[in-house]
Amino acid sequence: MWIKLQEMVVSATCVCPVLVVGDDPLNLVVLQAGLEEAGFQVMLASHADEAVIKLKRSAAEIAALITDIRLPGSATAGMSRGPHET
């Protein structure tokens, strides 16, 4: 998976936004550090409702979504649908 994410970085000037969603702060920090080191712009959300709001606001800009399987929030299912469907 990590190699696939690194392939998304086309050049040093390319910024590929990634939305990382999880309820464990330590996991978020570790993923953020690794992705930023690889050249990604990282957006964080600590629960599904927050992630859906960010997806609606920035869907066209987000290149990838990394999420925990089980998250707090009523909109968990909404993250897997397009922003126009939620």
N, CA, C and O of each residue as an XYZ file, in Angstrom:
344
protein
N       0.815     -1.180      0.000
C       0.000      0.000      0.000
C       0.867      1.255      0.000
O       0.562      2.209     -0.715
N       1.922      1.272      0.774
C       2.770      2.459      0.855
C       3.388      2.781     -0.495
O       3.459      3.951     -0.873
N       3.834      1.774     -1.226
C       4.437      1.994     -2.537
C       3.409      2.596     -3.486
O       3.734      3.512     -4.242
N       2.191      2.104     -3.459
C       1.136      2.642     -4.318
C       0.896      4.122     -4.017
O       0.721      4.917     -4.941
N       0.886      4.501     -2.738
C       0.686      5.908     -2.384
C       1.842      6.764     -2.884
O       1.623      7.877     -3.363
N       3.056      6.266     -2.782
C       4.205      7.032     -3.244
C       4.158      7.254     -4.749
O       4.658      8.269     -5.235
N       3.571      6.333     -5.490
C       3.462      6.488     -6.941
C       2.556      7.649     -7.320
O       2.640      8.153     -8.440
N       1.684      8.087     -6.400
C       0.784      9.202     -6.686
C       1.542     10.529     -6.738
O       1.048     11.489     -7.328
N       2.711     10.602     -6.143
C       3.501     11.828     -6.165
C       4.267     11.871     -7.486
O       5.223     11.120     -7.679
N       3.851     12.740     -8.381
C       4.429     12.803     -9.711
C       5.757     13.534     -9.703
O       6.705     13.102    -10.358
N       5.840     14.625     -8.977
C       7.080     15.385     -8.895
C       7.130     16.073     -7.542
O       6.180     16.007     -6.763
N       8.239     16.730     -7.273
C       8.403     17.409     -5.994
C       7.392     18.544     -5.830
O       7.090     18.947     -4.707
N       6.868     19.059     -6.945
C       5.909     20.158     -6.859
C       4.464     19.669     -6.823
O       3.548     20.460     -6.601
N       4.257     18.393     -7.035
C       2.898     17.837     -7.015
C       2.442     17.620     -5.576
O       3.127     16.974     -4.784
N       1.292     18.161     -5.259
C       0.722     17.944     -3.936
C      -0.573     17.161     -4.132
O      -1.520     17.653     -4.746
N      -0.603     15.950     -3.611
C      -1.772     15.088     -3.731
C      -2.437     14.992     -2.363
O      -1.961     14.259     -1.496
N      -3.529     15.723     -2.159
C      -4.180     15.708     -0.846
C      -4.748     14.337     -0.484
O      -5.373     13.667     -1.307
N      -4.520     13.946      0.745
C      -5.023     12.686      1.271
C      -5.806     13.000      2.542
O      -5.326     13.724      3.414
N      -7.011     12.452      2.638
C      -7.809     12.602      3.855
C      -7.628     11.350      4.686
O      -7.946     10.247      4.240
N      -7.114     11.522      5.902
C      -6.891     10.405      6.826
C      -7.907     10.529      7.956
O      -8.001     11.565      8.614
N      -8.667      9.450      8.169
C      -9.732      9.467      9.167
C      -9.505      8.349     10.170
O      -9.344      7.190      9.789
N      -9.491      8.693     11.440
C      -9.326      7.691     12.481
C      -9.574      8.281     13.852
O      -9.416      9.482     14.067
N      -9.965      7.421     14.777
C     -10.258      7.917     16.121
C      -9.098      7.724     17.091
O      -9.218      8.048     18.272
N      -7.985      7.203     16.606
C      -6.793      7.035     17.446
C      -5.790      8.136     17.093
O      -5.198      8.105     16.014
N      -5.592      9.113     17.995
C      -4.696     10.236     17.702
C      -3.276      9.814     17.336
O      -2.654     10.438     16.476
N      -2.756      8.772     17.967
C      -1.402      8.320     17.653
C      -1.313      7.819     16.217
O      -0.360      8.143     15.508
N      -2.293      7.035     15.781
C      -2.300      6.559     14.397
C      -2.371      7.718     13.410
O      -1.707      7.697     12.373
N      -3.176      8.731     13.731
C      -3.286      9.888     12.850
C      -1.952     10.610     12.707
O      -1.562     10.999     11.606
N      -1.257     10.787     13.826
C       0.027     11.491     13.805
C       1.067     10.706     12.999
O       1.817     11.287     12.216
N       1.106      9.393     13.194
C       2.075      8.559     12.475
C       1.793      8.574     10.974
O       2.710      8.741     10.170
N       0.528      8.401     10.597
C       0.175      8.437      9.181
C       0.448      9.806      8.568
O       0.951      9.903      7.448
N       0.118     10.850      9.296
C       0.367     12.194      8.795
C       1.852     12.416      8.539
O       2.228     12.931      7.486
N       2.693     12.036      9.484
C       4.138     12.234      9.339
C       4.677     11.470      8.128
O       5.454     12.015      7.344
N       4.271     10.230      7.979
C       4.757      9.427      6.860
C       4.287      9.947      5.516
O       5.057      9.991      4.557
N       3.032     10.338      5.444
C       2.499     10.851      4.182
C       3.113     12.195      3.812
O       3.426     12.437      2.646
N       3.285     13.068      4.797
C       3.903     14.360      4.519
C       5.355     14.191      4.094
O       5.837     14.917      3.225
N       6.044     13.251      4.693
C       7.429     12.975      4.295
C       7.492     12.500      2.846
O       8.462     12.771      2.138
N       6.450     11.791      2.412
C       6.390     11.296      1.032
C       5.917     12.373      0.053
O       5.882     12.138     -1.155
N       5.554     13.549      0.566
C       5.180     14.651     -0.308
C       3.702     14.934     -0.413
O       3.288     15.742     -1.245
N       2.891     14.286      0.413
C       1.459     14.492      0.359
C       1.022     15.633      1.262
O       1.627     15.886      2.303
N      -0.027     16.310      0.854
C      -0.727     17.241      1.734
C      -1.737     16.379      2.486
O      -2.449     15.592      1.862
N      -1.818     16.506      3.806
C      -2.661     15.633      4.610
C      -3.753     16.430      5.304
O      -3.502     17.473      5.909
N      -4.967     15.915      5.202
C      -6.105     16.445      5.941
C      -6.489     15.372      6.949
O      -6.513     14.190      6.606
N      -6.787     15.757      8.179
C      -7.138     14.792      9.219
C      -8.582     14.990      9.673
O      -9.100     16.107      9.695
N      -9.216     13.874     10.032
C     -10.546     13.899     10.641
C     -10.575     12.821     11.706
O     -10.070     11.718     11.496
N     -11.168     13.140     12.856
C     -11.162     12.193     13.970
C     -12.444     11.364     14.069
O     -12.534     10.454     14.892
N     -13.430     11.680     13.232
C     -14.648     10.864     13.208
C     -15.327     11.013     11.853
O     -14.993     11.905     11.073
N     -16.279     10.133     11.585
C     -16.907     10.057     10.270
C     -17.641     11.344      9.886
O     -17.564     11.779      8.738
N     -18.343     11.947     10.828
C     -19.093     13.165     10.512
C     -18.158     14.280     10.036
O     -18.467     14.995      9.083
N     -17.034     14.416     10.697
C     -16.044     15.424     10.308
C     -15.481     15.108      8.924
O     -15.276     16.014      8.116
N     -15.230     13.832      8.648
C     -14.692     13.422      7.354
C     -15.670     13.731      6.222
O     -15.262     14.205      5.162
N     -16.943     13.468      6.438
C     -17.944     13.732      5.403
C     -18.018     15.231      5.095
O     -18.158     15.621      3.936
N     -17.927     16.055      6.115
C     -17.918     17.512      5.894
C     -16.718     17.900      5.041
O     -16.854     18.674      4.094
N     -15.546     17.369      5.370
C     -14.340     17.686      4.599
C     -14.433     17.150      3.182
O     -13.971     17.802      2.245
N     -15.022     15.974      3.007
C     -15.207     15.428      1.664
C     -16.138     16.307      0.836
O     -15.885     16.536     -0.346
N     -17.201     16.796      1.440
C     -18.137     17.659      0.719
C     -17.473     18.971      0.302
O     -17.729     19.483     -0.787
N     -16.629     19.503      1.165
C     -15.973     20.785      0.878
C     -14.844     20.658     -0.140
O     -14.613     21.572     -0.932
N     -14.140     19.522     -0.121
C     -12.912     19.408     -0.910
C     -12.847     18.155     -1.768
O     -11.750     17.698     -2.090
N     -13.973     17.590     -2.146
C     -13.986     16.307     -2.854
C     -13.156     16.324     -4.136
O     -12.467     15.350     -4.437
N     -13.213     17.409     -4.882
C     -12.479     17.470     -6.141
C     -10.969     17.492     -5.934
O     -10.211     17.151     -6.843
N     -10.532     17.889     -4.749
C      -9.104     18.018     -4.480
C      -8.513     16.792     -3.794
O      -7.299     16.594     -3.851
N      -9.321     15.973     -3.154
C      -8.810     14.840     -2.378
C      -8.475     13.685     -3.311
O      -9.333     13.195     -4.046
N      -7.213     13.255     -3.272
C      -6.749     12.176     -4.149
C      -6.995     10.801     -3.551
O      -7.159      9.825     -4.282
N      -7.021     10.719     -2.214
C      -7.191      9.414     -1.567
C      -7.821      9.594     -0.194
O      -7.704     10.643      0.439
N      -8.495      8.534      0.244
C      -9.110      8.498      1.564
C      -8.573      7.272      2.290
O      -8.701      6.145      1.810
N      -7.973      7.504      3.449
C      -7.487      6.410      4.301
C      -8.313      6.476      5.569
O      -8.345      7.505      6.244
N      -8.982      5.376      5.895
C      -9.882      5.412      7.030
C      -9.813      4.136      7.855
O      -9.482      3.058      7.361
N     -10.136      4.300      9.119
C     -10.299      3.186     10.035
C     -11.593      2.466      9.645
O     -12.499      3.088      9.088
N     -11.687      1.197      9.924
C     -12.890      0.448      9.570
C     -14.065      0.845     10.447
O     -15.184      1.003      9.959
N     -13.819      1.005     11.721
C     -14.890      1.383     12.660
C     -14.599      2.764     13.219
O     -13.560      3.001     13.835
N     -15.533      3.661     12.990
C     -15.356      5.037     13.433
C     -16.589      5.534     14.169
O     -17.708      5.117     13.871
N     -16.382      6.433     15.136
C     -17.541      7.082     15.742
C     -18.150      8.076     14.754
O     -17.448      8.644     13.918
N     -19.424      8.273     14.858
C     -20.106      9.232     13.988
C     -21.202      8.552     13.211
O     -21.106      7.373     12.869
N     -22.246      9.308     12.934
C     -23.404      8.741     12.249
C     -23.215      8.643     10.752
O     -23.994      7.965     10.083
N     -22.208      9.297     10.204
C     -22.033      9.360      8.749
C     -20.998      8.384      8.217
O     -20.474      8.594      7.123
N     -20.688      7.341      8.941
C     -19.644      6.413      8.520
C     -19.895      5.888      7.109
O     -18.974      5.875      6.292
N     -21.096      5.463      6.810
C     -21.405      4.943      5.478
C     -21.278      6.021      4.413
O     -20.966      5.710      3.263
N     -21.508      7.263      4.762
C     -21.438      8.360      3.812
C     -20.054      8.625      3.272
O     -19.919      9.227      2.207
N     -19.031      8.199      3.964
C     -17.676      8.437      3.486
C     -17.375      7.640      2.227
O     -16.561      8.067      1.408
N     -18.016      6.492      2.057
C     -17.703      5.656      0.908
C     -18.457      6.084     -0.345
O     -18.138      5.635     -1.446
N     -19.440      6.939     -0.184
C     -20.189      7.458     -1.325
C     -19.580      8.766     -1.772
O     -18.824      9.397     -1.033
N     -19.904      9.161     -2.957
C     -19.437     10.443     -3.454
C     -20.080     11.573     -2.681
O     -21.141     11.381     -2.088
N     -19.470     12.747     -2.669
C     -20.002     13.873     -1.898
C     -21.380     14.303     -2.365
O     -22.154     14.837     -1.571
N     -21.705     14.086     -3.620
C     -23.024     14.467     -4.132
C     -24.112     13.480     -3.691
O     -25.300     13.776     -3.824
N     -23.723     12.317     -3.172
C     -24.676     11.303     -2.761
C     -24.987     11.344     -1.269
O     -25.953     10.719     -0.833
N     -24.190     12.066     -0.471
C     -24.371     12.079      0.983
C     -25.363     13.113      1.410
O     -25.631     13.256      2.603
